[in-house]
Amino acid sequence: MENKNQIISKIMIEIGIKPNLDGFKYLKDSIMESLNNPSLVHNMTKGLYAKVASLNSSTPAKVERSIRTAIDAGYMGGKLSKLNEIFGVEYISKYEKPSNGNLIAFMVDRLLCA
């Protein structure tokens, strides 16, 4: 049985986010922290990004920017819409890239329901 950390990594790779990007780790940490404390999703900048930054000796601005870059990579590669297939819901449009907060909240919601 895979743990949540492994599941998140596997999903992120499937949607085209490469593990060598800083945003990969930050996004995974953001999802894990939000799974442990779902209220963080409602306070991204001063809550979630600050927490992930402190875990990684970084800044909230770098965390936000790196996550955005990682999401852009998945979106530009055309694989981000694979989330629809993985979770069985039509959420990701191939015409509109999700924001950091929307993607994190979606994945947290789907993983909490799993």
C-alpha positions in Angstrom: 0.0 0.0 0.0 1.4 3.4 -1.0 1.5 6.2 1.5 0.1 9.6 0.7 3.6 11.0 0.0 4.2 8.4 -2.7 0.7 8.8 -4.2 1.2 12.6 -4.5 4.6 12.2 -6.1 3.2 9.6 -8.6 0.3 11.9 -9.5 2.6 14.9 -10.0 4.9 13.0 -12.3 1.9 11.8 -14.3 0.6 15.3 -14.8 4.0 16.4 -16.1 5.6 18.1 -13.1 9.2 17.0 -13.1 10.9 16.0 -9.8 13.9 18.1 -10.5 11.9 21.4 -10.2 12.0 23.2 -6.8 8.2 23.6 -7.3 7.8 19.8 -7.2 9.0 19.6 -3.6 7.1 22.7 -2.6 3.9 21.6 -4.2 4.2 18.2 -2.6 4.9 19.7 0.8 2.0 22.1 0.3 -0.4 19.2 -0.4 0.9 17.2 2.5 0.7 20.1 5.0 -2.9 20.8 3.7 -3.9 17.2 4.2 -2.7 17.4 7.8 -4.4 20.8 8.3 -7.0 21.6 5.6 -7.6 25.1 6.9 -4.2 26.1 5.4 -5.8 26.0 2.0 -7.8 29.1 3.0 -4.7 31.1 4.0 -2.2 30.4 1.2 0.2 33.3 1.4 0.7 33.9 5.2 -0.2 30.3 6.2 0.7 27.6 3.7 3.5 29.2 1.8 5.1 30.5 5.0 4.9 27.0 6.5 6.4 25.3 3.5 9.1 28.0 3.2 10.1 27.4 6.8 10.3 23.6 6.2 12.6 24.2 3.3 14.7 27.2 4.4 13.1 29.4 1.8 10.8 32.3 1.4 7.0 32.3 0.9 7.6 34.3 -2.4 10.0 31.7 -3.7 7.6 28.9 -2.7 4.7 30.6 -4.5 6.7 31.3 -7.7 8.2 27.8 -7.8 4.8 26.1 -7.5 3.4 28.4 -10.2 6.4 27.4 -12.5 5.8 23.7 -11.8 2.1 24.0 -12.6 3.0 25.9 -15.8 5.3 23.1 -16.8 2.6 20.5 -16.4 0.1 22.7 -18.2 2.4 23.6 -21.1 3.2 19.9 -21.5 -0.5 19.2 -21.9 -0.5 16.7 -19.1 -2.2 18.7 -16.4 -5.7 17.6 -17.7 -4.7 14.0 -16.8 -6.0 14.9 -13.3 -9.5 14.6 -14.7 -8.7 11.0 -15.6 -6.9 10.2 -12.3 -9.7 11.5 -10.1 -12.7 10.8 -12.4 -14.0 14.4 -12.5 -13.9 17.1 -15.1 -11.9 19.8 -13.3 -8.9 20.8 -15.4 -9.7 22.5 -18.7 -7.1 22.3 -21.4 -8.0 26.0 -22.1 -7.5 27.4 -18.6 -4.5 26.8 -16.2 -5.5 26.4 -12.6 -4.1 28.8 -10.0 -1.7 27.4 -7.3 -4.5 27.6 -4.7 -7.1 25.9 -6.9 -4.8 23.0 -7.8 -3.7 22.5 -4.2 -7.3 22.7 -2.9 -8.5 20.3 -5.6 -5.9 17.7 -4.9 -6.3 17.9 -1.1 -10.1 17.5 -1.5 -9.7 14.5 -3.8 -7.1 12.9 -1.6 -9.1 13.4 1.6 -12.1 11.8 -0.2 -10.0 8.8 -1.3 
